[in-house]
């Protein structure tokens, strides 16, 4: 490089002829002429083509990459997964060579498609505790032995980049409310502004510009946690680019190597733990240190969460003559005293609460059936039908709600069914749970079965002994000072023998 520069200076600046430059440098005149005709001071070196371990697998990898472009974006294999598949076929090279090959192939594809017109953007910067971003994503997991599609709520602090993932079966209002409450709990507080897209669980209607008709329950959530809701322009995902990237990164970093889970609660506990681990392992893109360190510095700037928001969605239902209400294709029982009457149904992510006259009537676990061909289900609580059963004891034999009685009650029913009036006695035993603790009634029935006397009278006596013993054990009566005995009487049974010798006659 230095000699080339000297040759060019001597000839172009000092005007030395080629013969003089030849004498001074010892280079041939042909070489000097080539340097002067090159027009550049940077020499061009030819790189020899050397064989690579990937050459034998190049065609196979190209076929895989072309096939991946036809698959849904969320189901495409990553570069590391492709590398693992090549290793399984016998490839012994490094992952870096495979990654370079994939980058080159994708660049050639983009050039072939002549993609143009990319937008120009301005980088954003946020202050501690200023904002968070929220978005939904879709992923698959094995829950309860079945592979199901889940809606994943992603929440991310804009300053520290700490993020929280939580999975739900549906994208509904109550799921959104629960996701935000759980995210604020994990993040340690509430930022002052939330950035959302125009999702239907928050926005009922999108107007011109920034005009939005916000859902009333979502407005109640915003007012409860005291943050400001900011909605992006339609089809402008770059306005919340951090959370958009988190949705993609979480799919590659967390969801691909996910174990099986017995239920959704176990999955969410695992997701929370994995998110905290990523905070500690991931370096912050702008601040020194990890995401966990940036999050610890941001927590003092967040608002206190306070009492969690009661995130239910309320519906008005009318109870049928069979004491049932219907929701999402499933029927749920209601106490018989509210048959043919309107009640209020409060929907939570995992439970349903029926309310009327200012009090909670009952609760049921929520059943979500994703299949449209699934048969209708009915969830009974046999306690809700006891008031009707006392008037119609014959319904005990084939009544659908009473097929789920506890084992002790079913055994007692088999014994009493063989006796005259046994069904009436069984109804009266079941009605005891309306006035006594159910576990105490079950215990009395089990004791009666063990004693071999499965009768209503014996069960009542046993129940009274259990409840009376509990009362005397828990509440002692203090004797007044004026009635305290100074000398307790002694039992003298011999005085009864003296009475035997006495002869008394009626007067």
Phi, psi and omega in degrees: 000314180295317180296321178299318179295321179295318180300317181292321179295315182298322185276313185276327183266312185269349177073022179288141177286167183294325180298319180292322177295324177298317181295320184285323186261335184082006178276155176286157181292327177297320178294319181295317179297322179296319178296320182288329179281342183299324179077009180214156180261000180260115180290149179254122181252139177273132178265126180286139179279116181252145180294147180239153177294343182274349184301321182291339183248007185296313180297320179297317180293321177298320178296317178298315182296320178295323178291324180296329180292340179271348181274161175303146186302325184282348183250008181284146178283144177278172178298322179292325178291320176297321177298318178297321179293324177293320177300322178296335178273353177118003179290132183245007180278190184267163177289328180301322178294320177294317180297320178295320178297318180294318179298316180296317180297317180292324177296320177295321178294319178295320179294323180293325180280348178055053180286124180226178174080026177292143183284168177246132186233163178248127178295144182254152177221136184240153176270160180300131178074011185281314190208161169225160180238145184225144177200157176261150173221166179240133177210167181247147177207159177263111183234124180064030179083003180236143176274114186236152175272130185241151173260119187254124178271123180250125177233132186219134174284131186288334182274302185276346182067016174288133185232158181226136177243140177212133188258144179218157178284336184221162171259083181236173184300313183294329176293318178297315181298317180292322180297316180291319179297316179292324178294317178297325178295315182290320183285345175089012179163186185238124173291172184274348182213141176242133182252120183231160166271185186271057181288149184291339178285354179234323185247124177277327181209136178260120179263196179286142178063235180262010180288126181223140171262101188274143178300141185296318180292324175294323176297323177295321176297314180299317179292327181292316183268356171066028174254164181261129180269124180240122184255137181288165172290151179301138179057039179231067183294339180292345178289345172225055187295332180298312183287330176297320178290324179297322179299320179287316182294320181297325180295324181277325188269333188243313193279338186289324181249054185264134177285180176272152184229146179288327180206178183289329179296318178295322178297317181292325175296319179294320178296319179298317179294319180293323178297316178296323177296321179292327176303316183286329184272336188268131177280143177286140185285339183238322185265155175289144179094188184271173176295324179297320178292320177295323179294319178298326178284337182272336184305317179298340180270356180274152176284150179293139182288321181070210181287134180298148179287134178280085191273072176249160172245128189257137176230149175263126181234155175247128183286134181283168176299339177268018175063043182230149167236155185241136179208126178054041177080004180236140178260141181232141183278154180227149177310140187297336181294346180250019176296140180064025180232154177282143176225168179252128180253120177257119186260122174248168181302324186237002182209162176237135181240125178258126186234141175202145177056037175075016179217158180278124180276313182194170177226150176223149169289136185281135178248124180244114178256114182280333184281135179285341180268001182293140180288153181293139180245154177229129180253115181255151165235110188299339179294332181292342185254007183294323181297321178287324182295329179294333177270335182230073184295339180293341180286353181292328186295312184242014180294126181300321181296338188264009174282350182249027177294152174302158186301319181297320178294322181292321177294317178298322179297322178295323178290314185286336181296335182279354183250157176290129182076012182292326180295320177297318178296320180296321178296319180292327176293316178297325181292347178297334181291346176286339184241346182230165177296135184298322180294325177293320178295318178298319178297319179295321178294317180296320178294322178294322177293321178293324179285349181078019180235071182280070179239159180297318182297316180295322179294319178297316179297317179296319180296319179295323177295320180293315182287322179293319178298324179292322180294315181292331180283332184264332183235108178264140180268123179280130180281131177299153182297325182289337182258008180286132181284131174276325178223114183287138180291147179261142178285127181232095183282347182291339181291340176287329176294325178294327180291338180292331181279343181280140179246119180244143179238149178292138180279000000 
